[in-house]
Amino acid sequence: MGEATYEFTEEDQECDSRKEENALDYVRMGIGEFGCVFIIVFISCMGCIVGLSEETASHLQKCIAGGLSVMTAMQIFGHISGAHANPAVTVSAYFMNIVDGRKAVIYIACQVLGGITGYAVLLFATPKDLTLSGTHCITSPNPKITVMQAFLVEIVITFILVVAINCCWDYRCKKNLDSFAMRIGFVVTACALAAGPYTGASMNPARSIGPAVWQKNYDYLHIYILAPLIGGAISGLFYQHILLKPKN
């Protein structure tokens, strides 16, 4: 699941910020992206734990935990790194000329490491018998749909999410960012509520990679890496060349 950014709403601000960035700035931004996905995976996967109480984790509970985890990550790290918290968002930002290739690589690497670490901490904090199934927090398609259908669902819901995020990079929206973390949290929740029964509604390769690595379950991981990246790339190109109004 993914997030948004608060920076680079003006082209001149983008150029100035790039000139001023140094090695320490990249470290801070890397920590921000690491922390974002750490929070998202830790909280959303904790919301899937079954066995610590008499109640089972409902679909609604999982969706709310996922949406609120995104909202929390954005609130904490939005001003540090922009809180992409999702390789699909970073890919979109690259196609919109908001981040260069070097920053995109740094962001994505830190996002993946954040997801792996977040799930590792959750495993350490949780009784082992509750996470030994090999499927805990693993995103996988519903057996009733085909792989191609799952692939399409992940592309579409990621596209919807990332287009919503792209709005904050649009100079026309710079006065409407006061509650952006909440808005994107609700978008994530809406997509998860609708698409969860189909695919688990990952929308975020880094969120899916962490549990897959520790559970050693890679059966459908290719869907949750490729489909969101394609959705993010399409959203970036679509917004940049169709929805974005050139400044006079």
C-alpha positions, 0 to 999 in steps of 0.5 A, spaced: 500 500 500 502 506 498 502 514 500 504 521 498 509 526 498 508 534 500 514 536 496 516 538 488 509 542 487 513 547 483 519 546 478 523 551 480 523 549 487 524 542 484 531 544 481 533 548 487 532 542 492 536 538 487 542 543 487 541 543 495 541 536 496 547 533 499 549 526 502 546 527 509 540 529 505 540 522 502 541 519 508 535 522 511 530 521 505 532 514 505 531 513 513 524 516 511 522 511 506 525 505 510 521 508 516 514 509 512 514 502 509 517 499 516 510 502 519 506 500 514 508 493 514 508 492 521 502 495 523 498 492 517 501 485 518 499 486 525 492 487 524 492 480 520 494 476 527 489 471 529 490 467 536 491 473 541 484 474 542 477 470 541 475 475 535 478 473 528 481 479 524 475 481 519 476 484 512 474 490 515 479 490 520 485 489 516 483 494 511 482 499 516 489 497 519 492 498 512 489 505 511 491 508 518 498 505 517 499 509 511 496 515 514 501 514 520 507 513 515 505 520 511 504 524 517 511 522 520 515 522 514 511 526 509 516 532 510 522 528 510 522 524 504 515 525 501 513 519 504 513 515 497 513 509 501 511 505 495 516 503 489 510 504 485 509 511 487 517 512 486 516 510 479 510 514 477 515 520 480 520 518 476 516 518 470 513 525 472 520 528 472 520 529 480 525 524 482 531 522 478 534 515 477 539 515 483 534 518 488 529 513 485 534 507 486 535 509 493 528 510 495 526 503 492 532 500 496 530 503 502 522 501 501 524 494 500 529 494 506 523 497 511 518 492 509 523 486 510 525 489 517 518 491 519 516 484 518 522 481 522 520 485 528 513 483 528 515 476 527 520 477 533 514 480 537 509 475 536 508 468 538 511 463 533 505 459 533 501 464 530 506 466 524 508 459 522 503 457 517 507 460 511 501 464 509 501 470 514 500 477 511 502 474 504 498 477 498 495 472 494 490 471 489 483 468 490 483 461 488 476 463 484 480 468 479 486 467 474 493 470 475 491 475 469 485 477 473 489 478 479 494 482 475 489 486 472 486 488 479 493 490 482 494 494 476 488 498 476 487 499 483 495 501 484 493 506 478 487 509 482 491 510 488 498 513 485 493 518 480 490 520 487 497 521 490 500 525 483 495 530 485 499 533 490 505 534 485 500 538 481 501 546 482 494 547 482 493 542 488 498 546 492 493 549 497 489 543 498 494 539 502 492 540 509 489 533 510 493 529 504 495 524 509 488 522 511 485 523 504 490 518 501 489 513 507 482 513 505 483 511 498 488 506 500 482 503 505 477 504 499 481 500 494 483 494 500 475 494 501 473 493 494 479 489 491 482 485 498 477 479 496 480 479 489 488 479 490 489 482 498 490 489 495 497 490 495 498 496 491 505 496 494 511 491 492 515 493 498 509 491 502 508 484 499 516 482 499 517 483 506 512 477 508 514 473 502 522 473 504 520 471 511 515 466 510 519 463 504 513 464 500 514 466 493 508 463 489 505 469 486 510 475 488 511 476 481 504 479 480 505 483 486 512 486 484 510 487 476 503 489 477 503 495 481 510 497 478 506 497 471 500 501 474 505 506 477 508 507 471 502 508 467 499 513 472 505 517 472 505 517 464 498 519 464 498 524 469 504 528 466 502 528 459 494 528 459 492 531 466 497 536 468 496 543 465 503 546 463 504 552 466 504 559 462 
